[in-house]
Amino acid sequence: MTSRMEYRWLLPSVLLGEGEGERPARRSTRDWIVDTALFLSACGLALAAAPDIAGKPRAYVVTEQVLGALACAALWLRRRWPVTLALVTSLLGSVFTLLGGAGVVALFTVAVHRPFKIAGPVLAFFLLTAIPYVHVWPDPEFGVWGSFLLLATVIMMIFAWGIVVRARRQLVISLRARASAAAEEARQLERERIAREMHDVLAHRISILSLHAGALEYSPGAPPEQIQRAASAIRTSAHQALQDLREVIGVLRQAPEDARPERPQPTLADLPALVEESRQAGMDVTLDLVEPAPSAPTPPEALGRNAYRIVQEALTNARKHAPGAPVTVRVAGAPGEGLTVEVANPVPAAAHRRQAVSEIPGAGTGLIGLAERAKLAGGRLDHHLSDEGAFVLHAWLPWP
């Protein structure tokens, strides 16, 4: 159950039992309707009790009328001072009968807008002041204690009604808070998904771009054909990176109702093209793609996309940390057994590794992102150094 403090910023102060006299929020149209209805109800109860004071001394009748009118008018302040209004009307109502309607409304307000630790003592005070009231205004038919039991029953029913209204309001607010928190969590997960996709895609594109640019820098006397191919690869990678960046920025800017369908995502069938692109960038990559049996169903799109991104990030890391080293990519699996992705490359010497890191900087979150991706897909990912001194990235993804 969500704690009270977690959604405190969503709960109105009147439901949390804030200090007496704090200014409540501006009345809504519904609040005006409710306040007007309760004010008229209190006035109606006062008018209904008016015949009971007939024949009393004139000074007493005038005092009753003035106090009754003031109590009904004070109901417009019931949201700001509910406890004070309830205590005053209860105390005066023990002697003056025209304040009964305003007192009932004040008790209902306390039950709705204050916690039981405050509303409970107010209820006890109402029951206590009912004792002198039934002695001053006993019902001839029920007697003193019969009148007290009847009045106490009415007071308890009004208080219970207020408690039910309060509980319902708190439930609605709690449900709204949960919905808001769930929506915010969904937005955060979507941001993280987009961040992972952008890291995987842009890191791959820019690392290829950096390799081609480095080749041009260290080979100024290369043949014109080689320079032209490298420049063409740089331009293609830059355009693709810009296109990916524009698409993600467009997704972040557009409203949910204006969302456009995403472009086709890569699958297992795109792995050969990914490996060929890395080969054209100068990498020595060997792909061992074990095709499932012809009768086996096509791998799910999510499975293929996750495997593609894992291989893509592994190749990017190999380019950054082990430039020129041969890379072996093995992908195999079948329905019910899962899909295994393994990428291995020799670990270069420390000097070469430092040089590679300085040439192609990274955020250091690639493997963390891959582990999160595999975990979200229900699989696992680990990496280690083999006995031959190779860095091995191993991932397993479920294939239903």
DAFENQUI-V232193 format. One record per backbone hydrogen bond with DSSP energy under -1.0 kcal/mol. CO is the residue of the C=O (numbers start at 1). NH is the residue of the N-H. If there is no record, write none. Layout:
# DAFENQUI-V232193
co: [CO & CO]
nh: [NH & NH]
This chain:
# DAFENQUI-V232193
co: [5 & 7 & 12 & 13 & 19 & 28 & 29 & 30 & 31 & 32 & 33 & 34 & 35 & 36 & 37 & 38 & 39 & 40 & 41 & 42 & 43 & 44 & 45 & 49 & 50 & 51 & 53 & 57 & 58 & 59 & 60 & 61 & 62 & 63 & 64 & 65 & 66 & 67 & 68 & 69 & 70 & 73 & 74 & 75 & 77 & 80 & 81 & 82 & 83 & 84 & 85 & 86 & 87 & 88 & 89 & 92 & 92 & 97 & 99 & 100 & 101 & 102 & 103 & 104 & 105 & 106 & 107 & 108 & 109 & 110 & 115 & 115 & 116 & 118 & 119 & 120 & 121 & 122 & 123 & 124 & 125 & 126 & 128 & 129 & 130 & 131 & 132 & 133 & 139 & 143 & 144 & 145 & 146 & 147 & 148 & 149 & 150 & 151 & 152 & 153 & 154 & 155 & 156 & 157 & 158 & 159 & 160 & 161 & 162 & 163 & 164 & 165 & 166 & 167 & 168 & 169 & 170 & 171 & 172 & 173 & 174 & 175 & 176 & 177 & 178 & 179 & 180 & 181 & 182 & 183 & 184 & 185 & 186 & 187 & 188 & 189 & 190 & 191 & 192 & 193 & 194 & 195 & 196 & 197 & 198 & 199 & 200 & 201 & 202 & 203 & 204 & 205 & 206 & 207 & 208 & 209 & 210 & 211 & 212 & 213 & 214 & 219 & 223 & 224 & 225 & 226 & 227 & 228 & 229 & 230 & 231 & 232 & 233 & 234 & 235 & 236 & 237 & 238 & 239 & 240 & 241 & 242 & 243 & 244 & 245 & 246 & 247 & 248 & 249 & 250 & 255 & 256 & 267 & 268 & 270 & 271 & 272 & 273 & 274 & 275 & 276 & 278 & 279 & 284 & 286 & 288 & 293 & 300 & 301 & 302 & 303 & 304 & 305 & 306 & 307 & 308 & 309 & 310 & 311 & 312 & 313 & 314 & 315 & 316 & 317 & 318 & 322 & 327 & 328 & 329 & 330 & 331 & 332 & 334 & 334 & 338 & 339 & 340 & 341 & 342 & 343 & 344 & 345 & 349 & 350 & 351 & 352 & 353 & 354 & 355 & 356 & 365 & 366 & 367 & 368 & 369 & 370 & 371 & 372 & 373 & 374 & 375 & 380 & 382 & 384 & 386 & 389 & 390 & 391 & 392 & 393 & 394 & 395 & 396 & 397 & 399]
nh: [8 & 10 & 15 & 18 & 22 & 32 & 33 & 34 & 35 & 36 & 37 & 38 & 39 & 40 & 41 & 42 & 43 & 44 & 45 & 46 & 47 & 48 & 49 & 52 & 53 & 54 & 56 & 61 & 62 & 63 & 64 & 65 & 66 & 67 & 68 & 69 & 70 & 71 & 72 & 73 & 74 & 76 & 77 & 78 & 81 & 21 & 85 & 86 & 87 & 88 & 89 & 90 & 91 & 92 & 93 & 95 & 96 & 100 & 103 & 104 & 105 & 106 & 107 & 108 & 109 & 110 & 111 & 112 & 113 & 114 & 118 & 119 & 120 & 122 & 123 & 124 & 125 & 126 & 127 & 128 & 129 & 130 & 131 & 133 & 134 & 135 & 136 & 137 & 143 & 147 & 148 & 149 & 150 & 151 & 152 & 153 & 154 & 155 & 156 & 157 & 158 & 159 & 160 & 161 & 162 & 163 & 164 & 165 & 166 & 167 & 168 & 169 & 170 & 171 & 172 & 173 & 174 & 175 & 176 & 177 & 178 & 179 & 180 & 181 & 182 & 183 & 184 & 185 & 186 & 187 & 188 & 189 & 190 & 191 & 192 & 193 & 194 & 195 & 196 & 197 & 198 & 199 & 200 & 201 & 202 & 203 & 204 & 205 & 206 & 207 & 208 & 209 & 210 & 211 & 212 & 213 & 214 & 215 & 216 & 217 & 218 & 222 & 227 & 228 & 229 & 230 & 231 & 232 & 233 & 234 & 235 & 236 & 237 & 238 & 239 & 240 & 241 & 242 & 243 & 244 & 245 & 246 & 247 & 248 & 249 & 250 & 251 & 252 & 253 & 254 & 258 & 259 & 270 & 271 & 274 & 275 & 276 & 277 & 278 & 279 & 280 & 283 & 282 & 327 & 329 & 331 & 296 & 304 & 305 & 306 & 307 & 308 & 309 & 310 & 311 & 312 & 313 & 314 & 315 & 316 & 317 & 318 & 319 & 320 & 321 & 322 & 325 & 286 & 344 & 288 & 342 & 290 & 340 & 337 & 338 & 334 & 397 & 332 & 395 & 330 & 393 & 328 & 391 & 353 & 354 & 355 & 356 & 357 & 358 & 359 & 360 & 369 & 370 & 371 & 372 & 373 & 374 & 375 & 376 & 377 & 379 & 378 & 396 & 394 & 392 & 389 & 347 & 386 & 345 & 384 & 343 & 382 & 341 & 380 & 339 & 336]
